[in-house]
Amino acid sequence: MSPQQGSLVGMTAPGHAREAVGRRFDPALMQYARERSWAALHAIAERMHPGISEDEARREALDVFQQLGCQKIWHPVLIRIGTNTTKTWRQKSDPTVRLGEHDSYFIDLGLVFAGHEGDVGATFVVGDAPQRQACADAARALFHEVAAAWRTQG
């Protein structure tokens, strides 16, 4: 498990106050869905290259999902590149934006495997873009800080 993946701490039997899980929830299947979702995210990242558009990246993503046996997509696949990364979730991306030589992008996936959603996301930087890398590192650090605080609340 990568450091980004975290753990299933706090996920227990149905009815637990911290997690809104149903009767069909299975921690082992949840872990499987999470691992498959991370595999999908990293496979998409391997296909990203300077010049690719968001539409092209989403087409690559659909190919990855099929190869990995994804049952369904829980929420729309969100891949944002360059200046589109600063837009809110509801704002439409500029379709003319393409990944630059020294640029950033993020991937947000909600994929279902074995009846469980593996919700994953990450920000990536290509080339030499120290300010963008600092932003990506800060976002990851903040996520881990908030996740740790959530896990320790009773």
MODELLER restraints for C-alpha pairs under 7 A, 6 or more apart:
rsr = mdl.restraints
at = mdl.atoms
rsr.add(forms.Gaussian(group=physical.xy_distance, feature=features.Distance(at['CA:10:A'], at['CA:18:A']), mean=6.82, stdev=0.5))
rsr.add(forms.Gaussian(group=physical.xy_distance, feature=features.Distance(at['CA:10:A'], at['CA:151:A']), mean=6.72, stdev=0.5))
rsr.add(forms.Gaussian(group=physical.xy_distance, feature=features.Distance(at['CA:11:A'], at['CA:19:A']), mean=6.13, stdev=0.5))
rsr.add(forms.Gaussian(group=physical.xy_distance, feature=features.Distance(at['CA:14:A'], at['CA:21:A']), mean=5.42, stdev=0.5))
rsr.add(forms.Gaussian(group=physical.xy_distance, feature=features.Distance(at['CA:14:A'], at['CA:22:A']), mean=5.45, stdev=0.5))
rsr.add(forms.Gaussian(group=physical.xy_distance, feature=features.Distance(at['CA:14:A'], at['CA:23:A']), mean=5.46, stdev=0.5))
rsr.add(forms.Gaussian(group=physical.xy_distance, feature=features.Distance(at['CA:14:A'], at['CA:25:A']), mean=6.97, stdev=0.5))
rsr.add(forms.Gaussian(group=physical.xy_distance, feature=features.Distance(at['CA:15:A'], at['CA:21:A']), mean=6.80, stdev=0.5))
rsr.add(forms.Gaussian(group=physical.xy_distance, feature=features.Distance(at['CA:29:A'], at['CA:114:A']), mean=6.31, stdev=0.5))
rsr.add(forms.Gaussian(group=physical.xy_distance, feature=features.Distance(at['CA:29:A'], at['CA:116:A']), mean=6.61, stdev=0.5))
rsr.add(forms.Gaussian(group=physical.xy_distance, feature=features.Distance(at['CA:30:A'], at['CA:116:A']), mean=5.54, stdev=0.5))
rsr.add(forms.Gaussian(group=physical.xy_distance, feature=features.Distance(at['CA:33:A'], at['CA:112:A']), mean=6.54, stdev=0.5))
rsr.add(forms.Gaussian(group=physical.xy_distance, feature=features.Distance(at['CA:33:A'], at['CA:113:A']), mean=4.90, stdev=0.5))
rsr.add(forms.Gaussian(group=physical.xy_distance, feature=features.Distance(at['CA:33:A'], at['CA:114:A']), mean=6.71, stdev=0.5))
rsr.add(forms.Gaussian(group=physical.xy_distance, feature=features.Distance(at['CA:33:A'], at['CA:116:A']), mean=5.89, stdev=0.5))
rsr.add(forms.Gaussian(group=physical.xy_distance, feature=features.Distance(at['CA:33:A'], at['CA:117:A']), mean=6.08, stdev=0.5))
rsr.add(forms.Gaussian(group=physical.xy_distance, feature=features.Distance(at['CA:33:A'], at['CA:118:A']), mean=4.88, stdev=0.5))
rsr.add(forms.Gaussian(group=physical.xy_distance, feature=features.Distance(at['CA:34:A'], at['CA:118:A']), mean=4.19, stdev=0.5))
rsr.add(forms.Gaussian(group=physical.xy_distance, feature=features.Distance(at['CA:34:A'], at['CA:119:A']), mean=6.97, stdev=0.5))
rsr.add(forms.Gaussian(group=physical.xy_distance, feature=features.Distance(at['CA:37:A'], at['CA:111:A']), mean=6.20, stdev=0.5))
rsr.add(forms.Gaussian(group=physical.xy_distance, feature=features.Distance(at['CA:37:A'], at['CA:118:A']), mean=5.40, stdev=0.5))
rsr.add(forms.Gaussian(group=physical.xy_distance, feature=features.Distance(at['CA:37:A'], at['CA:120:A']), mean=6.54, stdev=0.5))
rsr.add(forms.Gaussian(group=physical.xy_distance, feature=features.Distance(at['CA:38:A'], at['CA:120:A']), mean=6.49, stdev=0.5))
rsr.add(forms.Gaussian(group=physical.xy_distance, feature=features.Distance(at['CA:40:A'], at['CA:64:A']), mean=6.19, stdev=0.5))
rsr.add(forms.Gaussian(group=physical.xy_distance, feature=features.Distance(at['CA:40:A'], at['CA:65:A']), mean=6.55, stdev=0.5))
rsr.add(forms.Gaussian(group=physical.xy_distance, feature=features.Distance(at['CA:41:A'], at['CA:107:A']), mean=6.98, stdev=0.5))
rsr.add(forms.Gaussian(group=physical.xy_distance, feature=features.Distance(at['CA:43:A'], at['CA:64:A']), mean=6.82, stdev=0.5))
rsr.add(forms.Gaussian(group=physical.xy_distance, feature=features.Distance(at['CA:44:A'], at['CA:60:A']), mean=6.72, stdev=0.5))
rsr.add(forms.Gaussian(group=physical.xy_distance, feature=features.Distance(at['CA:44:A'], at['CA:61:A']), mean=5.66, stdev=0.5))
rsr.add(forms.Gaussian(group=physical.xy_distance, feature=features.Distance(at['CA:44:A'], at['CA:64:A']), mean=6.89, stdev=0.5))
rsr.add(forms.Gaussian(group=physical.xy_distance, feature=features.Distance(at['CA:48:A'], at['CA:57:A']), mean=6.86, stdev=0.5))
rsr.add(forms.Gaussian(group=physical.xy_distance, feature=features.Distance(at['CA:49:A'], at['CA:99:A']), mean=6.86, stdev=0.5))
rsr.add(forms.Gaussian(group=physical.xy_distance, feature=features.Distance(at['CA:50:A'], at['CA:99:A']), mean=4.78, stdev=0.5))
rsr.add(forms.Gaussian(group=physical.xy_distance, feature=features.Distance(at['CA:50:A'], at['CA:100:A']), mean=5.02, stdev=0.5))
rsr.add(forms.Gaussian(group=physical.xy_distance, feature=features.Distance(at['CA:50:A'], at['CA:101:A']), mean=5.31, stdev=0.5))
rsr.add(forms.Gaussian(group=physical.xy_distance, feature=features.Distance(at['CA:51:A'], at['CA:98:A']), mean=5.15, stdev=0.5))
rsr.add(forms.Gaussian(group=physical.xy_distance, feature=features.Distance(at['CA:51:A'], at['CA:99:A']), mean=5.04, stdev=0.5))
rsr.add(forms.Gaussian(group=physical.xy_distance, feature=features.Distance(at['CA:51:A'], at['CA:100:A']), mean=6.17, stdev=0.5))
rsr.add(forms.Gaussian(group=physical.xy_distance, feature=features.Distance(at['CA:52:A'], at['CA:98:A']), mean=5.36, stdev=0.5))
rsr.add(forms.Gaussian(group=physical.xy_distance, feature=features.Distance(at['CA:52:A'], at['CA:99:A']), mean=5.51, stdev=0.5))
rsr.add(forms.Gaussian(group=physical.xy_distance, feature=features.Distance(at['CA:53:A'], at['CA:97:A']), mean=6.36, stdev=0.5))
rsr.add(forms.Gaussian(group=physical.xy_distance, feature=features.Distance(at['CA:53:A'], at['CA:98:A']), mean=4.54, stdev=0.5))
rsr.add(forms.Gaussian(group=physical.xy_distance, feature=features.Distance(at['CA:53:A'], at['CA:99:A']), mean=6.46, stdev=0.5))
rsr.add(forms.Gaussian(group=physical.xy_distance, feature=features.Distance(at['CA:54:A'], at['CA:79:A']), mean=6.12, stdev=0.5))
rsr.add(forms.Gaussian(group=physical.xy_distance, feature=features.Distance(at['CA:54:A'], at['CA:80:A']), mean=6.36, stdev=0.5))
rsr.add(forms.Gaussian(group=physical.xy_distance, feature=features.Distance(at['CA:54:A'], at['CA:81:A']), mean=6.61, stdev=0.5))
rsr.add(forms.Gaussian(group=physical.xy_distance, feature=features.Distance(at['CA:58:A'], at['CA:79:A']), mean=6.97, stdev=0.5))
rsr.add(forms.Gaussian(group=physical.xy_distance, feature=features.Distance(at['CA:70:A'], at['CA:111:A']), mean=6.60, stdev=0.5))
rsr.add(forms.Gaussian(group=physical.xy_distance, feature=features.Distance(at['CA:70:A'], at['CA:112:A']), mean=6.00, stdev=0.5))
rsr.add(forms.Gaussian(group=physical.xy_distance, feature=features.Distance(at['CA:70:A'], at['CA:113:A']), mean=5.45, stdev=0.5))
rsr.add(forms.Gaussian(group=physical.xy_distance, feature=features.Distance(at['CA:71:A'], at['CA:112:A']), mean=5.48, stdev=0.5))
rsr.add(forms.Gaussian(group=physical.xy_distance, feature=features.Distance(at['CA:71:A'], at['CA:113:A']), mean=5.52, stdev=0.5))
rsr.add(forms.Gaussian(group=physical.xy_distance, feature=features.Distance(at['CA:72:A'], at['CA:111:A']), mean=6.19, stdev=0.5))
rsr.add(forms.Gaussian(group=physical.xy_distance, feature=features.Distance(at['CA:72:A'], at['CA:112:A']), mean=5.30, stdev=0.5))
rsr.add(forms.Gaussian(group=physical.xy_distance, feature=features.Distance(at['CA:73:A'], at['CA:110:A']), mean=5.95, stdev=0.5))
rsr.add(forms.Gaussian(group=physical.xy_distance, feature=features.Distance(at['CA:73:A'], at['CA:111:A']), mean=4.71, stdev=0.5))
rsr.add(forms.Gaussian(group=physical.xy_distance, feature=features.Distance(at['CA:73:A'], at['CA:112:A']), mean=6.03, stdev=0.5))
rsr.add(forms.Gaussian(group=physical.xy_distance, feature=features.Distance(at['CA:74:A'], at['CA:110:A']), mean=5.01, stdev=0.5))
rsr.add(forms.Gaussian(group=physical.xy_distance, feature=features.Distance(at['CA:74:A'], at['CA:111:A']), mean=5.59, stdev=0.5))
rsr.add(forms.Gaussian(group=physical.xy_distance, feature=features.Distance(at['CA:74:A'], at['CA:112:A']), mean=6.43, stdev=0.5))
rsr.add(forms.Gaussian(group=physical.xy_distance, feature=features.Distance(at['CA:74:A'], at['CA:117:A']), mean=6.99, stdev=0.5))
rsr.add(forms.Gaussian(group=physical.xy_distance, feature=features.Distance(at['CA:75:A'], at['CA:110:A']), mean=5.36, stdev=0.5))
rsr.add(forms.Gaussian(group=physical.xy_distance, feature=features.Distance(at['CA:77:A'], at['CA:108:A']), mean=6.28, stdev=0.5))
rsr.add(forms.Gaussian(group=physical.xy_distance, feature=features.Distance(at['CA:77:A'], at['CA:109:A']), mean=5.42, stdev=0.5))
rsr.add(forms.Gaussian(group=physical.xy_distance, feature=features.Distance(at['CA:78:A'], at['CA:107:A']), mean=5.80, stdev=0.5))
rsr.add(forms.Gaussian(group=physical.xy_distance, feature=features.Distance(at['CA:78:A'], at['CA:108:A']), mean=5.06, stdev=0.5))
rsr.add(forms.Gaussian(group=physical.xy_distance, feature=features.Distance(at['CA:78:A'], at['CA:109:A']), mean=6.64, stdev=0.5))
rsr.add(forms.Gaussian(group=physical.xy_distance, feature=features.Distance(at['CA:79:A'], at['CA:106:A']), mean=5.65, stdev=0.5))
rsr.add(forms.Gaussian(group=physical.xy_distance, feature=features.Distance(at['CA:79:A'], at['CA:107:A']), mean=4.56, stdev=0.5))
rsr.add(forms.Gaussian(group=physical.xy_distance, feature=features.Distance(at['CA:79:A'], at['CA:108:A']), mean=6.43, stdev=0.5))
rsr.add(forms.Gaussian(group=physical.xy_distance, feature=features.Distance(at['CA:80:A'], at['CA:105:A']), mean=5.44, stdev=0.5))
rsr.add(forms.Gaussian(group=physical.xy_distance, feature=features.Distance(at['CA:80:A'], at['CA:106:A']), mean=5.46, stdev=0.5))
rsr.add(forms.Gaussian(group=physical.xy_distance, feature=features.Distance(at['CA:80:A'], at['CA:107:A']), mean=6.77, stdev=0.5))
rsr.add(forms.Gaussian(group=physical.xy_distance, feature=features.Distance(at['CA:81:A'], at['CA:97:A']), mean=6.97, stdev=0.5))
rsr.add(forms.Gaussian(group=physical.xy_distance, feature=features.Distance(at['CA:81:A'], at['CA:98:A']), mean=6.70, stdev=0.5))
rsr.add(forms.Gaussian(group=physical.xy_distance, feature=features.Distance(at['CA:81:A'], at['CA:99:A']), mean=5.82, stdev=0.5))
rsr.add(forms.Gaussian(group=physical.xy_distance, feature=features.Distance(at['CA:81:A'], at['CA:104:A']), mean=6.19, stdev=0.5))
rsr.add(forms.Gaussian(group=physical.xy_distance, feature=features.Distance(at['CA:81:A'], at['CA:105:A']), mean=4.28, stdev=0.5))
rsr.add(forms.Gaussian(group=physical.xy_distance, feature=features.Distance(at['CA:81:A'], at['CA:106:A']), mean=6.75, stdev=0.5))
rsr.add(forms.Gaussian(group=physical.xy_distance, feature=features.Distance(at['CA:82:A'], at['CA:99:A']), mean=6.22, stdev=0.5))
rsr.add(forms.Gaussian(group=physical.xy_distance, feature=features.Distance(at['CA:82:A'], at['CA:103:A']), mean=5.87, stdev=0.5))
rsr.add(forms.Gaussian(group=physical.xy_distance, feature=features.Distance(at['CA:82:A'], at['CA:104:A']), mean=5.40, stdev=0.5))
rsr.add(forms.Gaussian(group=physical.xy_distance, feature=features.Distance(at['CA:82:A'], at['CA:105:A']), mean=5.91, stdev=0.5))
rsr.add(forms.Gaussian(group=physical.xy_distance, feature=features.Distance(at['CA:84:A'], at['CA:93:A']), mean=5.48, stdev=0.5))
rsr.add(forms.Gaussian(group=physical.xy_distance, feature=features.Distance(at['CA:84:A'], at['CA:94:A']), mean=6.62, stdev=0.5))
rsr.add(forms.Gaussian(group=physical.xy_distance, feature=features.Distance(at['CA:85:A'], at['CA:105:A']), mean=6.50, stdev=0.5))
rsr.add(forms.Gaussian(group=physical.xy_distance, feature=features.Distance(at['CA:101:A'], at['CA:126:A']), mean=6.59, stdev=0.5))
rsr.add(forms.Gaussian(group=physical.xy_distance, feature=features.Distance(at['CA:101:A'], at['CA:127:A']), mean=5.69, stdev=0.5))
rsr.add(forms.Gaussian(group=physical.xy_distance, feature=features.Distance(at['CA:102:A'], at['CA:126:A']), mean=5.35, stdev=0.5))
rsr.add(forms.Gaussian(group=physical.xy_distance, feature=features.Distance(at['CA:102:A'], at['CA:127:A']), mean=4.29, stdev=0.5))
rsr.add(forms.Gaussian(group=physical.xy_distance, feature=features.Distance(at['CA:102:A'], at['CA:128:A']), mean=5.31, stdev=0.5))
rsr.add(forms.Gaussian(group=physical.xy_distance, feature=features.Distance(at['CA:102:A'], at['CA:129:A']), mean=5.32, stdev=0.5))
rsr.add(forms.Gaussian(group=physical.xy_distance, feature=features.Distance(at['CA:103:A'], at['CA:125:A']), mean=5.75, stdev=0.5))
rsr.add(forms.Gaussian(group=physical.xy_distance, feature=features.Distance(at['CA:103:A'], at['CA:126:A']), mean=5.42, stdev=0.5))
rsr.add(forms.Gaussian(group=physical.xy_distance, feature=features.Distance(at['CA:103:A'], at['CA:127:A']), mean=6.75, stdev=0.5))
rsr.add(forms.Gaussian(group=physical.xy_distance, feature=features.Distance(at['CA:103:A'], at['CA:129:A']), mean=6.40, stdev=0.5))
rsr.add(forms.Gaussian(group=physical.xy_distance, feature=features.Distance(at['CA:104:A'], at['CA:124:A']), mean=5.56, stdev=0.5))
rsr.add(forms.Gaussian(group=physical.xy_distance, feature=features.Distance(at['CA:104:A'], at['CA:125:A']), mean=4.28, stdev=0.5))
rsr.add(forms.Gaussian(group=physical.xy_distance, feature=features.Distance(at['CA:104:A'], at['CA:126:A']), mean=6.15, stdev=0.5))
rsr.add(forms.Gaussian(group=physical.xy_distance, feature=features.Distance(at['CA:104:A'], at['CA:132:A']), mean=6.44, stdev=0.5))
rsr.add(forms.Gaussian(group=physical.xy_distance, feature=features.Distance(at['CA:105:A'], at['CA:123:A']), mean=5.80, stdev=0.5))
rsr.add(forms.Gaussian(group=physical.xy_distance, feature=features.Distance(at['CA:105:A'], at['CA:124:A']), mean=5.44, stdev=0.5))
rsr.add(forms.Gaussian(group=physical.xy_distance, feature=features.Distance(at['CA:105:A'], at['CA:125:A']), mean=6.56, stdev=0.5))
rsr.add(forms.Gaussian(group=physical.xy_distance, feature=features.Distance(at['CA:106:A'], at['CA:122:A']), mean=5.63, stdev=0.5))
rsr.add(forms.Gaussian(group=physical.xy_distance, feature=features.Distance(at['CA:106:A'], at['CA:123:A']), mean=4.16, stdev=0.5))
rsr.add(forms.Gaussian(group=physical.xy_distance, feature=features.Distance(at['CA:106:A'], at['CA:124:A']), mean=5.96, stdev=0.5))
rsr.add(forms.Gaussian(group=physical.xy_distance, feature=features.Distance(at['CA:107:A'], at['CA:121:A']), mean=5.34, stdev=0.5))
rsr.add(forms.Gaussian(group=physical.xy_distance, feature=features.Distance(at['CA:107:A'], at['CA:122:A']), mean=5.67, stdev=0.5))
rsr.add(forms.Gaussian(group=physical.xy_distance, feature=features.Distance(at['CA:107:A'], at['CA:123:A']), mean=6.58, stdev=0.5))
rsr.add(forms.Gaussian(group=physical.xy_distance, feature=features.Distance(at['CA:108:A'], at['CA:120:A']), mean=5.94, stdev=0.5))
rsr.add(forms.Gaussian(group=physical.xy_distance, feature=features.Distance(at['CA:108:A'], at['CA:121:A']), mean=4.19, stdev=0.5))
rsr.add(forms.Gaussian(group=physical.xy_distance, feature=features.Distance(at['CA:108:A'], at['CA:122:A']), mean=6.79, stdev=0.5))
rsr.add(forms.Gaussian(group=physical.xy_distance, feature=features.Distance(at['CA:109:A'], at['CA:119:A']), mean=5.72, stdev=0.5))
rsr.add(forms.Gaussian(group=physical.xy_distance, feature=features.Distance(at['CA:109:A'], at['CA:120:A']), mean=5.36, stdev=0.5))
rsr.add(forms.Gaussian(group=physical.xy_distance, feature=features.Distance(at['CA:109:A'], at['CA:121:A']), mean=6.07, stdev=0.5))
rsr.add(forms.Gaussian(group=physical.xy_distance, feature=features.Distance(at['CA:110:A'], at['CA:117:A']), mean=6.20, stdev=0.5))
rsr.add(forms.Gaussian(group=physical.xy_distance, feature=features.Distance(at['CA:110:A'], at['CA:118:A']), mean=5.87, stdev=0.5))
rsr.add(forms.Gaussian(group=physical.xy_distance, feature=features.Distance(at['CA:110:A'], at['CA:119:A']), mean=4.39, stdev=0.5))
rsr.add(forms.Gaussian(group=physical.xy_distance, feature=features.Distance(at['CA:110:A'], at['CA:120:A']), mean=6.57, stdev=0.5))
rsr.add(forms.Gaussian(group=physical.xy_distance, feature=features.Distance(at['CA:111:A'], at['CA:117:A']), mean=5.42, stdev=0.5))
rsr.add(forms.Gaussian(group=physical.xy_distance, feature=features.Distance(at['CA:111:A'], at['CA:118:A']), mean=5.48, stdev=0.5))
rsr.add(forms.Gaussian(group=physical.xy_distance, feature=features.Distance(at['CA:111:A'], at['CA:119:A']), mean=6.47, stdev=0.5))
rsr.add(forms.Gaussian(group=physical.xy_distance, feature=features.Distance(at['CA:112:A'], at['CA:118:A']), mean=6.21, stdev=0.5))
rsr.add(forms.Gaussian(group=physical.xy_distance, feature=features.Distance(at['CA:123:A'], at['CA:136:A']), mean=5.66, stdev=0.5))
rsr.add(forms.Gaussian(group=physical.xy_distance, feature=features.Distance(at['CA:124:A'], at['CA:136:A']), mean=6.81, stdev=0.5))
rsr.add(forms.Gaussian(group=physical.xy_distance, feature=features.Distance(at['CA:125:A'], at['CA:132:A']), mean=6.73, stdev=0.5))
rsr.add(forms.Gaussian(group=physical.xy_distance, feature=features.Distance(at['CA:125:A'], at['CA:133:A']), mean=5.96, stdev=0.5))
